[in-house]
Amino acid sequence: MRVVCLLLAATGMLSAQVVEGSVSHSVTRLGVSEVTVRLHLQIGMDPTKDLKSQAEQLEQAQQNPHYAITDLAGRFRIEGVKEGKYRVEVFREGFQALPLSAPVEVKEGDPVELELKMAPLGRVTGRVLNGKGDPVSGAKLQMAGQAGGTQGRIADENGEFDMVNVYGGSYTLLAYAPDELAPPEPVDGQQMAWAPTYYPGIMYADSAARVLVAPGAEVAGIEIKLLAAPARQVSGVVLGADGKPAADAAVQLTSGSGRPTGQLRTATDEEGKFEISTVDGTYRVISDLAGEANTLHGESEVLVAGKDVRDVKLQLVASFHIHGTVSYDPPLPPESKSHAPILLTNANPRGMMFTQSFAVEGDSFNIPDLYPGTYTLLASEPDPPYYLASVRVGGQDGMAGPVNLSAADDHAEVVFRADGGTVSGTVENCRTGGRVTLIPVEQNLWKPSPRVGLCDAVGHFTIAGVRPGDYYAVAVALSNSGVPPLELVVPNLRPASTEELLKQGSKVTVKPGEATHVDLKTAKLAVPQQ
């Protein structure tokens, strides 16, 4: 959750360098208590001035943000605010942050009054039933958003579930049987098994209905009836690093989405053999064996379609580490802790990407427990004026796309620079809170968080610290509900959801240290409605 809608109004009743105001509920308009309001100083690096002193000033501001907590009436007051432009951050559990607005500018003798708004998060409730319509206690559920993010729940003794703190958007809802649930009754002598079931009663994700949650809304009465399907056997052998059968190795099947699916876990016998009962589908067979110094790991993909799958062979291998260094040009102060985190995305064929974040300690980072495969290694975009300039991992260009890593590729270098360009301009019909996103023309550069600019009251925007290169500039105004399209709220751009945006954007070229002007029209995209 981030900043809410913001209006500035000067009033001579306030003293200089005091920022105060209120936080209200976007629906009821009543004050919201216990909201944390923070002011983060924004400092633009000037190459003509001493960069080290500017960086030290930025570091000090980031470590000592101004903040206050709202009272019962939703009021707050922050004193001792120095001159400058500030980013406003508002947080309270159970509420959704509305779009960012223009930075707050604090001047001596020019007091500031803020009016902030928050929308409640949504909720999805329902129940899971078996084939006879009886509730399934302990059923496992996972809700996955179209723009990323998942939430899991376990059904209670009545088969009921309650997903809370749900952001507005479109979701699939998956239920699968608990391990202790007895299998379905045989049909004409054929053994049956419980299949992972998508709402409202579908085995396959691409045919599942989507649950649409409007901001702050509750979707109730969702009902999923678990499906029974013919049971199939997947069996094989697991071999250790020495090529010999591995006893007591853990084995599991995961679905194409990467999620464990019910009772699909076992262990190998003394001869390294295993057998698991499942239903038709595409799976990853995954095995792990803990050792004294390392955990051995192996994977293979299998297609189960109308018959058993025999003779699966898994070869276990040891893990390796990636040791990396981070540098800033110009350098940050030695004591700085403002490094952007390192992001590693596993791109092997599991059906979906899984991204992990790793902190930078000093000027280095460590990524443990990797296994040979295809990965994307990047870093989150830092605050301006720095941008992610280059990534080298195992001698490969990480900015060019996924890389194949093995134990021999154990070093990475990440470089940030501050000679980026600036993109500014105007947007037609983009009132306060609308936003402009720069989407790189090269799709492999979509993974880091995109640079975003905010429209002010007259439609002006500025985006600083942009990596030199070619971009599509796409503007989106607030919808009637006060929320921009989900694709631009969550920095997780995907080709399918971005194609229409690119058609309505304007191409811009950013050069080092130069300013680029572009005039835009807002994209015409509908926000998902319930």
Secondary structure, DSSP 8 states (H G I E B T S, - for coil): -----EEEE--TTS-TTEEEEEEEETTT--B--S-EEEEEEE----TTS-HHHHHHHHHHHHHS-EEEE--TTSEEEEE---SEEEEEEEE-TTEEE------EEEBTTB-EEEEEEEEE-EEEEEEEE-TTS-B-TT-EEEEEETTS-EEEEE--TTSEEEEEEE-SEEEEEEEE--TTS-----BTTB-EEEE-EETTTBSSGGG---EEE-TT-EEEEEEEE-EEEE-EEEEEEEE-TTSSB-TT-EEEEEETTS-EEEEEEEE--TTSEEEEEE-SEEEEEEEEEE-SS-EEEEEEEEEE-SS-EEEEEEE-B--EEEEEEEEEES---TT------EEEEE-SSSSS-EEEEE--BTTEEEEEEE-SEEEEEEE---STT-EEEEEEETTEEGGGS-EEE-TT--EEEEEEES--EEEEEEEET--TT-EEEEEESSGGG-SS--EEEE--TTSEEEEEEE-SEEEEEEEE---TTS---HHHHSS---HHHHHHHHHTSEEEEE-TT-EEEEEEEB--------
